[in-house]
Amino acid sequence: MRLGLHALGIGAGAEPEVIRAVAVAAERHGFATLWAGEHVVMVDKSDSEYPYSDDGKIAVPADADWIDPMIGLAFAASATTTIGLCTGVLLLPEHNPVIVAKQAASLDKISGGRFSLGIGIGWSREEFDALGVPFERRAARTADYVAAMRTIWRDDIASYAGEFVDFDAIRVNPKPRRRRIPVLCGGNSDAALRRVARWADGWYGFNLDPDDVAARVSMLREMCGHAGRDPGELRLAVALRDSRPSDVGRLAELGVDELVLAASPPQDPAAVADWVADLAADWQ
């Protein structure tokens, strides 16, 4: 079972010295990946329901620092040499896919092929409105964007014609190390799992209980069967609501590849090394 750490990008995790200290310590103590999420826009009062809490509200204050995950992970990449880097998640339909393809390939190149792109379709209508992007049909937009980006990563001269993106005979360099970047799709709903089964390279389940993970993995396998895909080819990563070391064995039996610990680092960079060491001692 691989162990990831989702601790970068928000609040103290947006401070450069904390990012560097977390990245260095996590790599030293054997964590497999570093994760950073995204919101471009937050609002003080939202009518949109946050799908990962019981009360429908996100716990992050609206005025918290929330660093761009591509920039934060690039900064972490410069301080490390082996640990994987993953967005968890980047809200793809809010962005231009040609630009994201270039950013992702650039991060993959400078990190030596360590980057995976975790994406979501978004849940905040207010955020989409502020960015001038239609909230409706964002799932279809996301699938179209992923197909377009994979074309850019693969082909020296890329052409693509879809419903939401269209380009002809363009060059977008650099290319990723393997001409492909793993795309993990976040979300716990049936619709999210259907996207994973149809076109993603993996799944990132967030804020789940172990029983929820079991039910979701079972559903995902069933959907893979309908889609004609081998579920064993998918990378399964989950962040639990209340993680305990005793959960690792059950997750492994379910076929989960990676348990991601979602935690907030200390404000003081000098305290980060011990914080990471304690996490590692508890889980490894």
N, C-alpha and C positions, 0 to 999 in steps of 0.2 A: 504494500500500500504506500503510494507516494503521499507526501505531506506538503501542502501548499500554504502560503501565508497571504491573506488578503488584508493588508495593513497600510497600504500606501494611498495617498491622494486626498484624504479628507482631514481637516483639522490639523492636529500635530503631524499627521502623515503627509501633509502637503509642504512641510518645512524641509528645505534642502538638506540640512545636516541630519535630520531624522531619517529622511529617505536614504541617504548614504549609509547611515549607521544600521538601519534595518536591513538593507540589501547585503551589506558586508557580513553582518552577523548571521543572517538567514543562510547565506551560502556556506559560511564556515560550519554551521551546525546541521547541515545536511537537508535543509528544505529543498524541495524539488522545484518550486515555482514561487514567484511573486505576482500578486494580482492587484489591479487598480481599476476602479469603476469610474463612471462618468455621469454627471449631469451638467449640461451647458448652462441651464437656467434653473433657478429655484425661485419659488414665490412664497410670500408670507402666509397667504391663505389660498388653499387649493381645493377645488371641487373634484379633483381626480383621485381615484382610489389607488393607494399604493398596494400592490398585490402580494407583498411579502410580509405583512404583519396582520395580526388579528383585527386591529382597529382601523385598518386602511390608511394609516398615517406613517410617513417616513420619519425615522427617529433623528435624522440629521437635521440640525437647525438650518433654517433658510439662509442665515448669514455666515455659515461656516465656509472656510476656504475649501474649494473642490478643484484641484489642479487637473489640467488636461491629462488624461491617462497616457497618451502617446509621449508627451513631453516628460511626465514623471517616470515612465518606464525607460525612456532613453537615458535619463539621468541615472537611474539605477543600473542600467546596462554598462555605463561608463565606469562604475565602481566594482563590477563583478566580471567573472569570466565563464561560469558554468551554469548558474541557476537559470531556469526557464522564466519567461516573462509572458504575462497574459492579461488582456483587458477583461474585466469581469464586472460589468460589460460595457462596451461602447455601443451607443444608441445609433446604429447604422443609418436608419432612414432619415435622421436629422442632418446627414452630411452628404457632400458630393462624393459619389463612389470612386471617381477617378482620382480625386485627391486622397481619399482614404487608402486606395490601392497603393499609391506612391508612398504615403506615410508608413504604411505597414511594411512594405518592401524595404524602405529605408531603415526602419527599426530592426527588421530581420537581418539586414546586411551588417549594420554596425554592431549588432549583438552576436554575430557569428552564427545565425540561424536558430536563435533561442526563442523567437517570438511566436505566440499563438494569438489569434484574434477571437476573443469572446465577444459576441454581439447580442443585442436585444432589440426588440421592436419599439420599446418605450411605452410608458403608461400615463405620462402627464400631458394632457391636452394643452395646458397653459404653456408648457415648454415648446411644443410644436407651433402653437400660435405665435409665440415670440420670435421664432425662427422663420416664420413664413412657410412652413411645411405642412401639407394637409395631414391631419391626424387619421382620417379615414384611409383605409386600404394600406396602412403602413406595413402590414405583414407581406402583402404582395410586393410592395416597393422593396422591402428588405431582400426577398428572394431574388428579385431582378438585379439588385445591386451586387449581391454575392456572385451571381453568375457572371456579371460584367467584370468584377474584380478578378475572378479566377481566369478570365480570358486575358486580361491585362498581364497578370503574373506569368501566364504560360507562353504567350505569343510575343515574338519580337515586334511584329507589326500586327496590332490588334484591331479587330472590328467586332462590333456587337450591335444588335438591334433588338431592343426590348420595349416594354410598355413605358418604363420610366427613365431609361437611359439609352442613348444611341450615339455611337461614334464609329468612325470609319478610318481605317489605315493609320492608326496613331502609334507612336512609340512612347512608352512610359517606362523610364528606367530610374533606379536600378531594378533588377529582378530579384525576387527572394532566392535564398540559397538553393532551394530545391524546386524552384519554379512553382511552388505552391505553399501557402501558409495555412496551417490547420485552422478551420473556422468552427468554433464551438458556439452553440446556440443556447442562450439562457432562457429561463422561464420554467414554471412548474405546471402549467396548464396542459390540457390535452392538445390544444392547438400548438403550443410550443414544442411538445414532444413529436407532434406530427411533422413539424418543420425539421427537427433533428433527423427523424427517420427518412425524410424525403431527400434532404440535400446537405446536411451538416456533417462535419467530421467528428463531432462530439457534443456533449450536453453538459451545461453547468446549472445544476439545481441549487437553489439558494434558500436558506433559512427553513430547512425541513427537519422533521423528526425522522428517526430511522425507519419507523413504520411507513411514513410517507415515501421515503426513498424506495422501500421495497415495492410499494404499489406503483410508483412512477416507473421504476425499472421494468417491472412486469409489463406495464402498458407499452413502454417503449419497444420492448422486444416484440410484442404483438404487432405494433405498427410497422416495425422493420420487416416483419414477415409479409405484411400486406404490400409494402413498398419494394419487395424483392431484394432487401439488403441484409447483409450479415451483421447482426448487432455486435458481434465480437470485434468488428472493425472500428467501432465507435470508442472514443475516449470519454469516460464518464467521470466527472468531477462534481463533488457536492460540498456545500457548506451547511452544517447542521445548526439548528436553532440553539441547542445547548450541547456542545460537543463534549464527550467524555471518552477517555482512552478505551473504555470497555466497548465502545461502538465500533472500533476498527475491525474486529473479527467479523462482525455481522456484515459490515459494508463490503469487506473482501469477499465474503460468500455470495453477495449479491452481484459481484462483478464490477464494483466501483473501483476505478483506478487510482483516484486521488481524493483525499479528504482535505478540504481547504478550511483553514482556521481563520475566521473573520474576527479581527481584534484590533483595538486602537492602541497604537504605541504610546510610550510616555512622551510628555512634552519636552523633557530634558534629553538631548541627544546622548549625554553621558550615561543615562540610565538604560539606554536601548539594548546594549550588549547583554546585560544581565537579564533583561526582560525576554529577549529571544532565547537565551540559554535556558531559562526556566521553562519556556514553552517546549523547547526541544527535549528537555529532561522529562517532562510530563508525557510526551507523546512518542518518543522514539526509543 
